[in-house]
């Protein structure tokens, strides 16, 4: 079980670091690269650099509110 936990932790760390590196390069470094450079074909347009995190945050907030609502409803049912 301990080895499986380490593998999952390593995988999550690797995915998080990859996403962070990609996003950082996309938002901070790519605007300073010429628009006709071949590297631009690997990235979405700059507008999505704001749209994607905002959408992900709204979805996460909605799931969090739904989860808290279910927990509150479940705890009220146990009291009654």
N, C-alpha and C positions, 0 to 999 in steps of 0.2 A: 504494500500500500504506500509506503514511503517513497519508493521509486516512481510510482505513478504520479504522486503529488509533485515530485520534483520535475517530472517531464511536463506536466500541465503548467506548472509555474514558469518553467523555461519557455514553453511555447507561448504563453500569454505575454511574458516579457519581450520575447522576440517580435511578436506581432505588434505590441504597443510601441516598441522602439522603431520598427519599420514604418508604422503610420506616422509617428512623430517626425522622423527624418524626411519622409516624403512630403508631409505638409509644410514643414519648415523650409525645405528647399523650394517648394512650390510658391510659398507666400513671400519669403524674404529674399531669396537669391534669384529666382526666375525673372522678376521684373527688370533686373539689371542686365539680362542676357538679350541679345538682339532677337527680334521677333522671327527672323528667317532662319534662326539656328535650328538644327535638327532636334534638339532636346525638347523643344516645345510640343512635339508630336506625342510625347509621353504624359503630358499633363492636360487637365481640363482647362477651359477658359477661367480667367481670374475671378469672374463673378461667382463661380461655384465655391471659391475659397471662403466666402461668407455664407452662402446659402446652405451648404452641406452641414457645417457645424451648428448653425441656428436650427435647422430642421432636426438634426440629431438631438439637440438640447430640448426642443419642444416635445419630441417623442419620448425622451427619457423622463421629462417632467410629467407628461401624461401618464406613463406607466407607473411612476412613483405615486401619483395622486390616486390612481385606480387601486394600487396595492394597499395604500393607507386606508382607502375607503373600505376595501374588503376586510382588512384587519379590524377596523372599527365595527363594521356590521357583525363580524363573527364574534367579537368580544361582547357585543350587546346581546346576541342570541344566547351565549353561555350564561349571562347574568339572569336572563329571564326564565 
